[in-house]
Amino acid sequence: MSSPAYDLVTPAGRERLAGTDPHNVVRLILPAPEPGPGGRSAEVAAATLRRWQDEGVLVRDDEPALWCYELRPAAAPATTGWLGAVALPPAGSSAVLPHEDTYPVAVEGRRALLAATSTDLEPIVLAHDPDPEVTALTDVVRQGAPVMTVEDADGVEHRLWRVTDRALLDRVVAALARTGAVIADGHHRFAAARAHARTPGAGPGSDRVLALVTPMGPGGLRVDPIHRVIPDLDLEPAVDAASAGFRVAEVTTAGIGAADAVRRWLGTPDEAGFLVTDGSRVVRLTEPSADVRATVPPEAPPAWRGLDVVLAHYGLLERLWHRPDDPDSVLIAHSVDEAVRLAADRAGVALLLRAPSPSDVAAVARAGARMPRKSTLFVPKPRTGLVLRPLAD
């Protein structure tokens, strides 16, 4: 009954998941609205959740626990972490730092779902400062047999250990309390949790949020790029406009196709600039002009000003292509294939970007800055539906 996080599920993927199992958690995180005008999908999710509890589909633990969580991709080192409730820090605290902007409509949608279900349906992901005791305790727990193992469609094996030993839990909590953390995934859910906590009558448990806490660096997550698709923009006028601020060069696609040409570019660390494609041709944009660079706000912290995604949004999307950064004008793609396919389907162009490093992300967060929305794709992703957190004890 598990699913990817809600923002990684396409409409077609939602229908496929819902069709494979009448109890798939996608029915909660992306509920279908009630029929008729004004249908309220959050209430549908709440009713579904109550029914699953009444039927014994979901069983509530009888004692407090943390979950040690290992994500093991087929061809990459394992990521480990701890899954549990994390206190929402007060305003101005640096204990948990966001690094991306959020979209208010999306925040409100998640807040309404949280309020209706009174349940954390999926975790945010935090990357914490490395701590040797956290690593040691994690390794001790992983020596035992996991209580749950799930393999997802990408070949990532998810293994969980339920930990209830009070002395061990106290040591884990104390060690994690010494660290600071950056939000790796779930900015909208974090903002929704804070908004819900401020709501009069929110109730007990609303001062916390379900989170998977992983180390920054070894044993933690890696960052993949997130690409942009601009619908209803032909490649030729897009390149003509871009040439006013960048050096333009055609990229050879003969014999390999656009997607493979993009992947080859992404796999060459020394390459610079951006790629633009309509699914057939691929063009590289490099050497931004002084006028384009001047679009990046000079008062922003250096760690933020140097990001490719910032230059792309301010210099290319806004200045040269005159596109606002909203979900209708700039679509998000989480893979090269998705970006190329979406560009072709929407009669537009895909803008392919390189991922920032985890240290770049941490530096931006600690400088108090925010990347444009959907700038980072931390992987591997925890599976939604393995652990839910009712707000009330």
C-alpha positions as CSV (number, residue, x, y, z in Angstrom):
1,M,0.0,0.0,0.0
2,S,3.0,2.3,-0.2
3,S,3.6,5.1,-2.7
4,P,6.1,7.8,-3.6
5,A,5.7,11.2,-2.0
6,Y,2.6,13.0,-3.2
7,D,4.6,15.6,-5.3
8,L,6.3,12.8,-7.2
9,V,3.1,11.1,-8.3
10,T,1.7,12.1,-11.7
11,P,-2.1,12.0,-12.4
12,A,-1.6,8.8,-14.4
13,G,0.6,7.4,-11.6
14,R,-2.0,8.2,-9.0
15,E,-4.6,6.2,-10.9
16,R,-2.3,3.3,-11.5
17,L,-1.4,3.1,-7.7
18,A,-5.0,3.4,-6.6
19,G,-6.0,0.7,-9.1
20,T,-3.4,-1.8,-7.8
21,D,-4.6,-1.9,-4.2
22,P,-7.9,-0.5,-2.7
23,H,-5.8,0.4,0.4
24,N,-2.9,2.2,-1.3
25,V,-1.9,5.2,0.7
26,V,-2.1,7.4,-2.5
27,R,-5.8,7.4,-1.7
28,L,-5.0,9.4,1.4
29,I,-2.2,11.7,0.2
30,L,-3.9,12.5,-3.2
31,P,-7.5,11.8,-2.5
32,A,-10.1,12.0,-5.3
33,P,-12.6,14.8,-4.6
34,E,-16.2,14.1,-3.9
35,P,-18.4,14.1,-7.0
36,G,-20.1,17.3,-7.9
37,P,-19.2,21.0,-7.5
38,G,-17.3,22.0,-4.4
39,G,-16.1,18.4,-3.6
40,R,-13.7,18.4,-0.7
41,S,-10.9,15.9,-1.2
42,A,-9.4,16.4,2.3
43,E,-12.6,15.2,3.9
44,V,-12.6,12.2,1.5
45,A,-9.1,11.3,2.8
46,A,-10.2,11.7,6.4
47,A,-13.2,9.4,5.9
48,T,-11.1,6.8,4.1
49,L,-8.5,6.9,6.9
50,R,-11.2,6.4,9.5
51,R,-12.7,3.4,7.6
52,W,-9.3,1.8,7.2
53,Q,-8.7,2.1,11.0
54,D,-12.2,0.7,11.7
55,E,-11.6,-2.3,9.4
56,G,-8.1,-3.0,10.9
57,V,-6.2,-2.1,7.7
58,L,-4.2,0.3,9.8
59,V,-3.2,-0.8,13.3
60,R,-1.9,1.7,15.9
61,D,1.2,0.9,17.8
62,D,0.6,0.4,21.5
63,E,3.9,2.0,22.7
64,P,6.1,4.9,21.6
65,A,8.9,4.0,19.1
66,L,11.4,5.4,16.7
67,W,12.1,3.6,13.4
68,C,15.6,3.1,12.1
69,Y,15.3,3.4,8.3
70,E,17.7,2.1,5.7
71,L,17.3,2.9,2.0
72,R,19.5,0.8,-0.2
73,P,19.6,1.5,-3.9
74,A,20.8,-1.2,-6.3
75,A,24.0,0.7,-7.4
76,A,24.7,3.3,-4.7
77,P,25.7,3.3,-1.0
78,A,22.9,2.9,1.5
79,T,21.2,5.9,3.2
80,T,20.3,5.5,6.9
81,G,18.2,7.6,9.3
82,W,15.7,7.7,12.0
83,L,12.0,8.2,11.5
84,G,9.9,9.8,14.2
85,A,8.2,13.0,15.5
86,V,10.4,16.1,15.5
87,A,9.4,19.2,17.4
88,L,8.5,22.2,15.3
89,P,11.1,24.9,16.1
90,P,9.9,28.3,17.2
91,A,10.1,31.2,14.8
92,G,13.7,32.4,14.4
93,S,15.2,29.1,15.4
94,S,18.1,27.7,13.4
95,A,17.5,24.1,14.5
96,V,15.7,23.2,11.3
97,L,16.5,25.4,8.3
98,P,14.6,25.4,5.0
99,H,16.4,26.1,1.7
100,E,13.7,26.4,-0.9
101,D,10.8,28.7,-1.5
102,T,7.2,27.3,-1.2
103,Y,4.0,27.9,-3.2
104,P,1.2,29.1,-1.0
105,V,-1.5,27.1,-2.8
106,A,0.4,23.8,-2.3
107,V,1.0,24.6,1.4
108,E,-2.7,25.2,2.0
109,G,-3.6,22.0,0.3
110,R,-1.2,20.0,2.6
111,R,-2.5,22.0,5.7
112,A,-6.1,21.2,4.9
113,L,-5.2,17.5,4.5
114,L,-3.4,17.5,7.8
115,A,-6.3,19.3,9.6
116,A,-8.9,16.9,8.2
117,T,-7.1,13.7,8.9
118,S,-5.3,14.8,12.1
119,T,-2.5,12.5,10.9
120,D,1.0,13.0,9.4
121,L,0.6,10.9,6.3
122,E,4.1,11.1,5.0
123,P,7.5,12.3,6.5
124,I,9.5,15.3,5.6
125,V,13.3,14.6,5.3
126,L,15.9,16.4,7.3
127,A,19.7,16.2,6.8
128,H,21.4,16.7,10.1
129,D,25.0,17.6,11.0
130,P,27.1,14.4,11.3
131,D,27.3,13.0,14.8
132,P,29.4,9.9,15.6
133,E,27.1,8.6,18.3
134,V,24.1,8.7,15.9
135,T,26.1,6.7,13.4
136,A,27.2,4.1,16.1
137,L,23.6,3.7,17.4
138,T,22.3,3.3,13.9
139,D,24.9,0.6,13.2
140,V,23.9,-1.3,16.4
141,V,20.3,-1.4,15.5
142,R,20.9,-2.5,11.9
143,Q,22.7,-5.6,13.1
144,G,19.3,-7.1,14.0
145,A,16.6,-8.3,11.6
146,P,14.3,-5.6,10.2
147,V,10.6,-5.8,10.9
148,M,9.7,-4.5,7.5
149,T,11.3,-4.7,4.0
150,V,9.9,-3.1,0.9
151,E,11.4,-2.8,-2.6
152,D,10.1,0.1,-4.8
153,A,9.8,0.3,-8.6
154,D,13.2,2.0,-8.8
155,G,14.9,-1.0,-7.1
156,V,15.5,0.8,-3.8
157,E,15.1,-1.6,-0.8
158,H,13.5,0.0,2.2
159,R,14.3,-1.7,5.5
160,L,12.9,-0.6,8.9
161,W,13.6,-1.5,12.5
162,R,11.1,-0.6,15.2
163,V,13.0,0.6,18.3
164,T,11.2,0.7,21.6
165,D,14.0,0.3,24.1
166,R,13.8,3.4,26.3
167,A,17.5,3.7,27.1
168,L,18.4,3.4,23.4
169,L,15.7,5.9,22.4
170,D,17.0,8.4,25.0
171,R,20.5,8.1,23.6
172,V,19.3,8.6,20.0
173,V,17.2,11.6,20.9
174,A,20.0,13.2,22.9
175,A,22.5,12.7,20.1
176,L,20.2,14.1,17.5
177,A,19.4,17.1,19.7
178,R,23.0,18.2,19.5
179,T,22.8,18.6,15.8
180,G,21.2,21.2,13.5
181,A,19.3,20.1,10.3
182,V,18.4,21.3,6.9
183,I,15.1,20.4,5.2
184,A,16.1,18.1,2.4
185,D,12.5,17.2,1.3
186,G,9.1,18.3,2.3
187,H,9.2,22.2,2.5
188,H,5.5,22.4,1.7
189,R,4.6,19.8,4.4
190,F,6.8,21.5,6.9
191,A,5.2,24.9,6.2
192,A,1.8,23.2,6.4
193,A,2.6,21.7,9.8
194,R,3.7,25.1,11.1
195,A,0.5,26.7,9.7
196,H,-1.6,24.0,11.3
197,A,0.1,24.4,14.6
198,R,-0.8,28.1,14.6
199,T,-4.5,27.3,14.0
200,P,-6.7,27.8,17.1
201,G,-7.8,24.4,18.4
202,A,-5.2,22.5,16.5
203,G,-4.9,20.0,19.4
204,P,-2.2,17.9,21.0
205,G,0.6,16.6,18.7
206,S,0.4,19.5,16.3
207,D,3.6,20.9,17.7
208,R,5.6,18.1,15.9
209,V,6.0,16.8,12.4
210,L,6.8,13.3,11.1
211,A,10.4,13.3,9.8
212,L,13.1,11.0,8.5
213,V,16.4,12.4,9.9
214,T,19.4,11.4,7.9
215,P,23.1,12.6,8.2
216,M,24.6,15.2,5.9
217,G,27.5,13.5,4.1
218,P,28.4,9.8,4.3
219,G,25.4,7.6,5.0
220,G,23.1,10.4,4.0
221,L,21.3,11.5,0.8
222,R,22.7,12.7,-2.5
223,V,21.3,15.5,-4.6
224,D,19.9,15.0,-8.2
225,P,18.9,17.8,-10.5
226,I,15.3,19.0,-11.0
227,H,14.6,20.4,-14.5
228,R,12.1,22.9,-15.8
229,V,9.7,22.7,-18.7
230,I,8.3,25.9,-20.3
231,P,5.1,25.0,-22.2
232,D,4.0,26.7,-25.4
233,L,7.4,28.1,-26.2
234,D,9.0,27.0,-29.5
235,L,12.7,26.2,-29.5
236,E,13.7,28.8,-32.2
237,P,12.3,31.9,-30.4
238,A,13.5,30.5,-27.1
239,V,17.1,30.3,-28.4
240,D,16.8,33.7,-30.2
241,A,15.8,35.3,-26.9
242,A,18.5,33.4,-24.9
243,S,21.2,34.6,-27.4
244,A,20.7,38.1,-26.1
245,G,22.4,37.0,-22.8
246,F,24.2,33.8,-23.4
247,R,26.5,32.2,-25.9
248,V,24.5,29.6,-27.9
249,A,25.9,26.4,-29.3
250,E,24.2,23.3,-30.9
251,V,24.7,20.0,-29.2
252,T,25.1,16.9,-31.4
253,T,22.3,14.4,-31.0
254,A,23.0,12.3,-34.1
255,G,22.7,8.6,-33.4
256,I,21.9,9.0,-29.7
257,G,18.8,11.3,-29.4
258,A,18.1,14.3,-27.2
259,A,17.7,12.5,-23.9
260,D,21.0,10.6,-24.2
261,A,22.8,13.8,-25.3
262,V,21.5,15.5,-22.1
263,R,22.6,12.6,-19.9
264,R,26.0,12.7,-21.4
265,W,26.3,16.4,-20.6
266,L,25.1,15.9,-17.1
267,G,27.7,13.2,-16.6
268,T,30.6,15.5,-17.6
269,P,31.5,17.4,-14.4
270,D,33.5,20.2,-16.1
271,E,30.7,21.2,-18.5
272,A,29.0,24.5,-17.6
273,G,25.8,26.4,-18.5
274,F,22.3,25.1,-19.3
275,L,20.8,22.9,-21.9
276,V,17.6,23.6,-23.8
277,T,15.7,21.1,-25.9
278,D,12.3,20.6,-27.5
279,G,12.8,16.8,-27.6
280,S,14.6,16.8,-30.9
281,R,17.3,19.5,-31.0
282,V,19.5,20.3,-28.0
283,V,21.2,23.7,-27.5
284,R,23.7,24.7,-24.8
285,L,23.7,28.1,-23.2
286,T,27.0,29.3,-21.6
287,E,28.9,32.5,-20.8
288,P,26.1,34.6,-19.4
289,S,26.5,38.3,-20.1
290,A,27.1,41.0,-17.5
291,D,23.5,42.1,-17.9
292,V,22.2,38.6,-17.2
293,R,24.4,38.2,-14.2
294,A,23.2,41.6,-12.9
295,T,19.6,40.2,-12.7
296,V,20.7,38.2,-9.6
297,P,20.0,40.3,-6.5
298,P,23.5,41.6,-5.3
299,E,22.4,41.8,-1.7
300,A,21.8,38.0,-1.5
301,P,24.4,35.8,0.2
302,P,27.2,34.6,-2.0
303,A,26.2,31.0,-1.6
304,W,22.9,31.8,-3.1
305,R,24.1,34.1,-5.9
306,G,26.4,31.4,-7.3
307,L,23.7,28.7,-7.9
308,D,22.9,27.7,-11.4
309,V,19.2,27.5,-10.6
310,V,19.2,31.1,-9.4
311,L,20.8,32.4,-12.6
312,A,18.4,30.3,-14.7
313,H,15.3,31.8,-12.9
314,Y,16.4,35.4,-12.8
315,G,18.5,35.7,-16.0
316,L,16.9,33.3,-18.4
317,L,13.3,32.5,-17.3
318,E,12.3,36.0,-16.0
319,R,14.6,38.4,-18.0
320,L,14.9,36.8,-21.4
321,W,11.9,34.5,-21.6
322,H,9.5,36.7,-19.5
323,R,8.0,33.7,-17.6
324,P,6.9,34.1,-14.0
325,D,7.9,31.2,-11.6
326,D,4.4,29.7,-11.0
327,P,3.2,26.1,-11.5
328,D,1.3,27.0,-14.7
329,S,4.1,28.9,-16.4
330,V,7.1,26.7,-15.4
331,L,6.5,23.0,-15.0
332,I,8.8,20.7,-12.9
333,A,10.4,17.5,-14.2
334,H,12.3,15.1,-11.9
335,S,14.2,13.2,-14.7
336,V,15.7,13.8,-18.1
337,D,13.2,11.5,-19.8
338,E,10.2,13.2,-18.1
339,A,11.5,16.7,-19.1
340,V,12.1,15.8,-22.7
341,R,8.7,14.0,-23.0
342,L,6.9,16.9,-21.2
343,A,8.5,19.5,-23.5
344,A,7.3,17.6,-26.6
345,D,3.8,17.0,-25.1
346,R,3.3,20.6,-24.1
347,A,4.8,22.2,-27.3
348,G,7.5,23.8,-25.2
349,V,11.1,23.5,-24.2
350,A,12.9,21.8,-21.4
351,L,15.6,23.6,-19.4
352,L,18.1,21.1,-18.0
353,L,20.0,22.0,-14.9
354,R,22.8,20.5,-12.9
355,A,22.2,19.7,-9.2
356,P,23.8,21.7,-6.5
357,S,26.0,19.8,-4.0
358,P,24.7,19.0,-0.5
359,S,27.2,21.5,0.9
360,D,25.8,24.2,-1.4
361,V,22.3,23.5,-0.1
362,A,23.5,23.6,3.5
363,A,25.4,26.9,2.9
364,V,22.3,28.5,1.4
365,A,20.1,27.4,4.3
366,R,22.6,28.6,6.9
367,A,22.9,32.0,5.2
368,G,19.2,32.4,5.7
369,A,18.4,32.3,2.0
370,R,16.0,30.3,-0.1
371,M,16.5,28.6,-3.5
372,P,13.7,28.8,-6.1
373,R,11.0,26.2,-5.5
374,K,11.9,22.7,-6.5
375,S,15.6,23.3,-6.8
376,T,16.8,20.1,-5.3
377,L,15.9,16.4,-5.5
378,F,17.4,14.6,-2.6
379,V,17.6,10.8,-3.2
380,P,16.8,8.1,-2.4
381,K,13.3,9.0,-1.3
382,P,11.5,7.4,1.7
383,R,8.4,5.4,0.9
384,T,5.1,6.9,1.9
385,G,2.7,4.7,3.8
386,L,5.1,2.6,5.8
387,V,4.7,4.7,9.0
388,L,1.9,7.2,9.7
389,R,1.8,9.5,12.8
390,P,-1.6,10.3,14.4
391,L,-1.3,13.8,15.9
392,A,-3.1,12.9,19.2
393,D,-1.3,10.5,21.5
